[in-house]
Amino acid sequence: MIEIKNLSIQFTGENLFENVNLRIDKHDKIALVGANGKGKSTFLKLIYGIEKPETGEIKKQKGIRIGYLPQELISFKTNKTLFDEVKSSVLDLKTIHEKEQEILNSLSNNKISEEEKLEFLKLLGELQHKKEISDFYTAESKIKKVLIGLGFEEKDFYKHINEFSGGLQMRIQLAKILLSENDLILLDEPTNHLDIETLTWLEDFLVEFKGAIIVVSHDRHFINKVTNKTLEIFNHQINFFPGTYEQYLIFKKQRDNQLRQIEKNRERKIKEIERFIERFRYKATKARQVQSRIKMLEKLEPLQILDEEKKIDFKFPEPSRSGIIPIELKNVSKSYGHLKVLENINIKIERGEKIAIVGPNGSGKTTLAKILAGKINNFSGEIIYGHNTTVSYYEQEIAENLNPEIDLIDTLSEVNEELTPGQIRTLLGAFLFSGDDVFKKVKVLSGGEKSRLALAKLLLTKSNFIILDEPTNHLDYSSKEILQSALINFTGTLVIVSHDIDFLKPIVNKVYEIRNCSLKVYYGGIEYYLQKKKDEKESINRNELELNRITRKEQKRIEAELRQKKYNQTKELKKQLQICENNIIKLEKEKAEIELDLTKLEVFSNPLIAKEKNLEYEKIKIQLETEYNNWTELMNKIEEIEKKFDIN
């Protein structure tokens, strides 16, 4: 489907990858992995066609359709409603609608000939037939299914695009890609703006998707669920591995161990040669051997460079002990204007609990987190902080509260003066700040970099109650592991808002689900919660199946009645339509015969006969015009009636 030959590209003077050769087939579901900054997003842009290679070529199968979801948010330049915007991306709907409009516009043109008009009417009939045998009339229900799967409600369908937040606009773009019948879908960090429920739906959709996928994601659970092959950017190459990401990690560990052993052997050999050269450099009797060793050094192959992930075992400072119940909420309710978010929430959080807050986007997860953190005070009900409770809160926006005029080292030194510069640099390195990056002023950092710095700062807190709102959005695998390990070993109380299942698995022991302004407690970890949700869904499906079984006979009776009503209401019209079509065929034949007669010598040379033929010809043209108008009117009436009886 796509063949890549001798592909190379540079970035800031350095080769991201060079002489890449690989093939992507039509059913490949691929995880694209590699260290941050090594070119994963660039590779997706090259395939989509946004970027151009320095050398080499990307051959694409003729007519291939590619959908691309970038990491950056895209603003829509349209005033369409959500439903119309997504509908415009459905290929068959768009093509049929445009073709139908084109034919109707042509038919309204008075200058076209009768033969052309007849041809357009035939095309319109064929298009109508195509609509009936295709999924044209069920496409709208597919659009609704995808939009609901991605977390939209039916009341959202007719809102204008610019009314939605950036995260929801990303979902709109994703919906368009999923519905566009693409042969290949490119996804760059698609999970950042999804909740667990929507993420689970997307996983199931992509598993069933018949085309190819290439996905970049730091969500291990997601890529292990939806991909079965791995492309790794390593040492300026893109290597293909025919297995899942978990299988690739086993291979990577073995390969890295081999490379380290090769490196050790090479270093040992270099030292032996250097010792020999140094020892006998000035001995004339050994000059030949010394020169031979120097040449040997020059010929040694350069090593492959390992993307080393430093294993840092960082722990929170031991916090002071809080009371048995650090925080309690009593009858807490919160609204934003007329929008009710939380209603009568009653919870007691016990010391040492590690709780995940989950639920659909917009359900109130962040609102609850901010109430617990004391960041929202205008709510009804009561919050009670227990003895010696000290709270630290992380949210994406907290990065904006960093001092912009100091560097990264001073930012962390402010939190804990006992740390040495070396320890601080080690912690900053764990969060992807290396080399001279640590001397940058905070004000020059990107939003993602500020978020990572705020998380590093949080690891130095001595609070005994920590609240984290989506802490993993800007972290790579290594950084997530460091944070995860620190949270596992944290001896205080923890509340996390997150959709990252793999991150939550070893940490949390209780789940709060917020839905429809209410809170439900699941007394187990995230896997327990997911299993319970699966059981609930299966139970609902079983009940629906039972209800469907009971009502199927009634439904069939209703459908039969509808079909009979549709037949009764269209029977006479279809009979008239058939008569009309027969008349058109008969008149067209007579018209063609007269046209032939008018070319004959015995007709056009006889004024009397020629006049009769011309009068007859004009009469037939008027009759044809009448029949065409009748045909169009009858077709419109039949379509209107049939649309009323369509059962989706």
C-alpha positions, 0 to 999 in steps of 0.5 A: 500500500505504501513503499518507502525507499531510501528515505532521509530527513534532517532537523536542525542539521542532524539526520533524524533518520537516513536511508529508511526502507520499509513497506506498510501493508493494508491491514498493518496496525503499527505502534511507532515508538522511539525516544522523544525528539527522534522524529515520530511526529515527523515520520507521520507528517512525511507519510501524510505529505505535510513534510518532504524528505531530503532524499528518497521517496514515499510511493503510495498506492493510487487512490489511497485515502489517508486520515491524519490526527496531529498532536497539536489542536486544529481550529476549524475554519467553518460555522457548520454544526457538529453534525454537518461538519462530520457528515461532510467527511463521509465520502459516499454521502458527500459524493452522492449529494454533490452528484445529485445537486449537479444533476438537478442544477443541469435539469433546471437549465432551459438551454439543454436539449431534450436528449440531454434532459432524458440522460440526466433523468436516467442518471437521477434514477440510477442515483436514487437506486444507488441510495436505496441499495447503499447505506445512504439512509443509514449513514446518519445513524452511523455518524450518531453512533461514532459521535456518541462513542466519542462522548458527544450527546445528541443535544451537541449535534446541532451546536456550531463547531466554534462552541466546543473546547479545543479538546472536543474539537480534537474529538470532532477531527477524530470522528471525521477521520473514523467515518471517512473510509480511510485506507490508513489512519495516522494518530499522533497521541490520540488519547490525551483528550479522551476519558476512560469510557471514550478511550475504551470505545476508540480501542474497540473501534480501531480493533475492528477497523479493516484498514491500516493504522500507525499510532504514536502514543505513550499509553501502553494499554492503548497501543497494546490493545490496538496494534500488533506490529511495531516500528522503532526509530533507533540510531537514525533508522526505522526498524520493523518488529513483527509483534506487539509493543510488549513483545518489542520491549522484550526484544529491545531489552535483549538487543540493548544488553547485546549492544552494551556487551559489544560496547564493553568488548570494544572499549576493552579492546581499545584500551588494550591497543592504546596501552600497547601503543603507549608502551612501545611508541618510542621503540624502533623495534616495535614501530611496525606493530605500533603503526599496525595498532594505530590503523586497527584503531582507525578501522574499528566500527563506530558503535550504535548509540543506545537511547538509554533510559535512566532508571531513577528511583526517586521517592517523595520525602516522608510526609507527616502523618494526617488524621484517619480521615484527612478529608470529608465531604458532606452534601457537596453540590456545585453548579456553574450557572444553570449547569449542575455538575455535582449534587449531594456528594458525600465521601470520607477519604481514609488515610493512605487511600489511593483513589482514581477519579474517572468519568466522562469528560465534562462530568465534574472530575476536575471540579471535584479535585479542585474542591478537595484541593480548596481551589473552589470555595463557592459550593454548597455543602461542607468540606472538613479537613482532618487533623494535620492534613496538608494538601498539594495539587497538580493541574495543567494550569499550575505550570503558569504559577511558576516563577518565569524569571528563574531557571529550572535548578532554582525552581526546584531548589526553592522547594527543598534546599537540602538537595544538591545540584547533582540530585536536582539535575538527576530529577530534571533529567528524569523529566526530560531536561538534560544538559544546558536545559536546566539553566533555561529560564522558566519563561522560555519553556513550552506549555508541556515543558512547564507541566513537566517541571511542575510535576518534578517540583511536586515530587519534592513536596512534603504534603500528606495529601496529593491531588493530581489532575491528568499528570501524564499528558506530557510525559514519555514512558520513562518519566511516567515510570518514575512518577508511577514508582514514586506514587506507589511508594508514597505513604500519604493519601492520593487522588488522581484524575487520569484516563491512563489505565496502565499508569493507574493499575499499580497505584490506586486501590479505590475508584470514584466514578462521576456521572450525571452529577452523582458519585459512585464508589468502586472498592477496588483498583482500576482493573476491578472498575473496568471489569465491573463496568464490563459486567454492567454493560453486558447485563444491560445488553442481556436485558436489551436482548431479552426485551428485543426477543419479547418485542420482536414479533410486535416490531415485525408486525409494526414494520409490516404495517408500515411497509403496507402503508408505504405501499398503499400511499405510493402504489398509485403514484408509482403506477402513474410514474410507470405510465409517465416513463412509458410515455416518455419512451414512446414520445422520444421514439416518435420524436427521433422518427420525425427528426429522421423524416425531416432529413429525407428529400421527399419530405424537406423538398415538399413544403406541405409535408415538411410543415405538417412534420414540423407541427407534429415535432413541436407538439411532441416536444411540448408533450415531452416537456409536460411528461418530464415535469410530471416525472420529476413531480411524481419522483419527489412525491414518492421520495417524500412518502418513502422517507417518512416510512424509513426505519433506521 
